[in-house]
Amino acid sequence: MRERTDLVAVGSREDFEDFYLREYSSLVGLAYSLSGSRWSAEDIAQEAFLAAHRNWHCVAGYDQPGAWVRRVVANLAVSAFRRRVLEAKALGRIALRGVPAVPELSAEDAEFWRAVRSLPRRQAQVVALYYLEDRAIADVAEILDMAPGTVKKHLHDGRRTLRGRLRVQEDEP
């Protein structure tokens, strides 16, 4: 068995890895119990381990490095909880101000935009910018960083596909 006191005093990378492997599950469990969210718990635990790693030269010398990391987890969990409370209050204030909601789409509009979303990515982007935001071809080209001719091609192809999917007949001259 190797001598751990010398390695801990030096704070070698191997010691941190051993520490990490030994403590990870229990720290995620602690973070989960304090945060109530599995995803947040994993993030909190990783942040605590990152802080320990950055200061491993000091933390490794503590009598109980696990206690130090648990304190960091507890502090981060409280901070995360406070942040969520503040965000909820802010959202509540915004809701009380009566910020206009996004209007509901009519059945026809919803069907059209569903069909647009089913287009290839670039065609959908061009159609949305051109029709929804009423952008000129040159503006769409600049926004999407493509040549105006490419925008026209995507717009043409998108219209043709939409015409077929929505069963729109062209007006005859």
Backbone torsions as a table, in degrees:
resi	resn	phi	psi	omega
1	MET	NA	138.1	-175.5
2	ARG	-80.5	158.8	180.0
3	GLU	-83.2	114.9	-173.7
4	ARG	-84.9	-27.5	-174.1
5	THR	-62.4	-40.6	179.1
6	ASP	-66.4	-41.9	-178.8
7	LEU	-66.9	-40.4	-179.4
8	VAL	-65.2	-40.0	-179.3
9	ALA	-62.8	-36.6	179.6
10	VAL	-77.1	-27.7	-179.3
11	GLY	72.3	45.7	-176.1
12	SER	-68.6	160.4	179.6
13	ARG	-60.8	-38.9	-179.8
14	GLU	-60.9	-40.2	178.4
15	ASP	-62.8	-41.9	178.6
16	PHE	-63.1	-42.4	180.0
17	GLU	-61.6	-42.5	177.1
18	ASP	-61.6	-45.3	178.5
19	PHE	-58.7	-47.3	-180.0
20	TYR	-57.9	-50.8	-178.6
21	LEU	-61.9	-38.1	-178.3
22	ARG	-72.0	-36.8	-170.5
23	GLU	-98.8	-15.6	-170.9
24	TYR	-53.2	-56.0	-175.0
25	SER	-58.9	-44.7	-177.3
26	SER	-69.7	-33.5	178.2
27	LEU	-70.5	-37.3	175.5
28	VAL	-64.9	-40.2	177.1
29	GLY	-61.1	-42.9	177.3
30	LEU	-63.0	-47.1	-179.6
31	ALA	-62.0	-37.8	179.0
32	TYR	-65.3	-44.0	-179.2
33	SER	-64.9	-30.2	-179.8
34	LEU	-86.5	-29.7	-175.9
35	SER	-99.8	-28.7	-178.3
36	GLY	79.5	5.8	-177.9
37	SER	-132.8	126.2	179.4
38	ARG	-62.1	-41.5	-177.9
39	TRP	-67.0	-44.4	177.9
40	SER	-64.1	-38.6	-179.1
41	ALA	-59.5	-44.4	179.5
42	GLU	-64.7	-41.2	177.9
43	ASP	-64.2	-44.1	-179.5
44	ILE	-62.4	-46.6	179.7
45	ALA	-60.8	-42.7	179.8
46	GLN	-64.4	-39.9	177.8
47	GLU	-62.8	-40.6	179.3
48	ALA	-64.7	-43.6	178.2
49	PHE	-65.1	-36.0	177.5
50	LEU	-63.2	-42.9	176.9
51	ALA	-62.2	-40.8	178.6
52	ALA	-64.7	-42.2	-179.0
53	HIS	-63.1	-43.3	179.7
54	ARG	-60.9	-33.5	-176.8
55	ASN	-111.0	23.1	-173.1
56	TRP	-58.8	-31.3	178.8
57	HIS	-59.0	-30.7	176.2
58	CYS	-92.7	-47.5	-175.1
59	VAL	-59.7	-38.0	-178.7
60	ALA	-62.5	-25.8	-179.5
61	GLY	-84.7	-9.8	179.1
62	TYR	-67.8	152.8	176.7
63	ASP	-60.3	-37.9	-178.8
64	GLN	-135.2	83.8	179.8
65	PRO	-60.5	-29.2	178.1
66	GLY	-63.2	-35.0	178.4
67	ALA	-66.1	-39.9	179.1
68	TRP	-61.8	-45.3	-178.6
69	VAL	-68.2	-35.5	177.3
70	ARG	-64.6	-36.9	176.8
71	ARG	-64.4	-41.4	177.2
72	VAL	-61.7	-43.9	178.2
73	VAL	-59.7	-45.9	-179.3
74	ALA	-61.5	-43.3	179.2
75	ASN	-65.6	-42.9	179.2
76	LEU	-64.8	-39.1	179.8
77	ALA	-64.6	-41.9	177.9
78	VAL	-63.5	-43.6	178.9
79	SER	-61.6	-42.1	179.4
80	ALA	-64.1	-41.0	178.9
81	PHE	-62.8	-46.5	178.8
82	ARG	-60.4	-40.7	179.1
83	ARG	-62.4	-42.6	179.1
84	ARG	-64.9	-38.3	178.1
85	VAL	-63.9	-45.3	178.8
86	LEU	-62.8	-40.4	178.5
87	GLU	-63.9	-41.6	179.5
88	ALA	-64.1	-41.4	177.7
89	LYS	-63.3	-42.3	179.4
90	ALA	-63.2	-42.9	178.0
91	LEU	-63.6	-37.2	177.1
92	GLY	-63.2	-42.8	177.9
93	ARG	-62.9	-40.9	179.0
94	ILE	-63.5	-42.4	180.0
95	ALA	-63.5	-37.3	-180.0
96	LEU	-69.9	-26.9	178.9
97	ARG	-72.4	-13.1	178.5
98	GLY	76.1	41.6	176.5
99	VAL	-59.8	128.1	-177.1
100	PRO	-59.0	134.1	178.7
101	ALA	-80.8	161.0	175.4
102	VAL	-69.0	127.2	-177.2
103	PRO	-64.2	147.0	176.9
104	GLU	-70.4	145.3	178.6
105	LEU	-86.9	145.3	173.2
106	SER	-68.7	165.8	-179.1
107	ALA	-58.5	-40.8	179.2
108	GLU	-63.8	-46.6	179.9
109	ASP	-63.4	-42.8	-179.8
110	ALA	-61.1	-41.0	178.7
111	GLU	-64.6	-41.8	179.2
112	PHE	-61.8	-49.8	-176.9
113	TRP	-70.2	-28.1	173.1
114	ARG	-64.5	-42.2	177.8
115	ALA	-66.2	-38.6	177.9
116	VAL	-62.0	-44.4	-179.5
117	ARG	-63.9	-21.3	179.4
118	SER	-84.9	-7.6	178.0
119	LEU	-71.2	162.1	170.2
120	PRO	-55.6	150.3	-171.3
121	ARG	-49.1	-52.3	-176.0
122	ARG	-66.5	-39.3	177.6
123	GLN	-62.6	-43.3	179.8
124	ALA	-62.9	-41.0	179.5
125	GLN	-63.4	-45.3	-179.0
126	VAL	-64.1	-46.9	-179.3
127	VAL	-61.4	-44.4	-178.7
128	ALA	-63.8	-46.2	-179.7
129	LEU	-65.7	-39.1	-176.5
130	TYR	-71.2	-46.9	-175.0
131	TYR	-92.4	-45.0	-176.4
132	LEU	-71.7	-45.2	-178.4
133	GLU	-97.2	-0.8	177.3
134	ASP	54.5	47.1	-179.4
135	ARG	-89.5	147.8	174.5
136	ALA	-75.1	159.1	179.5
137	ILE	-54.1	-44.1	-179.1
138	ALA	-62.6	-38.5	178.3
139	ASP	-66.2	-44.2	179.1
140	VAL	-61.3	-42.7	179.3
141	ALA	-60.5	-42.5	180.0
142	GLU	-67.5	-44.8	-179.0
143	ILE	-61.2	-43.8	-176.4
144	LEU	-91.7	1.4	178.3
145	ASP	55.1	55.5	176.9
146	MET	-142.0	165.5	-179.5
147	ALA	-71.0	147.7	177.9
148	PRO	-56.3	-36.2	177.9
149	GLY	-63.3	-36.0	178.0
150	THR	-68.1	-39.2	177.0
151	VAL	-61.0	-45.9	179.6
152	LYS	-60.2	-41.4	179.2
153	LYS	-62.9	-47.1	178.6
154	HIS	-63.6	-38.5	179.1
155	LEU	-65.9	-43.9	178.4
156	HIS	-61.6	-49.3	-179.0
157	ASP	-64.3	-40.2	179.0
158	GLY	-63.7	-43.9	178.1
159	ARG	-61.2	-43.9	-179.3
160	ARG	-61.4	-45.2	179.9
161	THR	-65.2	-43.3	179.4
162	LEU	-63.8	-39.6	178.7
163	ARG	-57.7	-43.4	179.4
164	GLY	-69.5	-43.4	-178.2
165	ARG	-69.3	-33.9	-178.4
166	LEU	-95.7	-0.1	179.3
167	ARG	53.6	48.0	179.1
168	VAL	-91.9	132.3	178.2
169	GLN	-97.0	141.0	178.7
170	GLU	-75.0	143.9	175.4
171	ASP	-73.0	135.8	178.3
172	GLU	-89.8	140.1	-178.0
173	PRO	-66.6	NA	NA
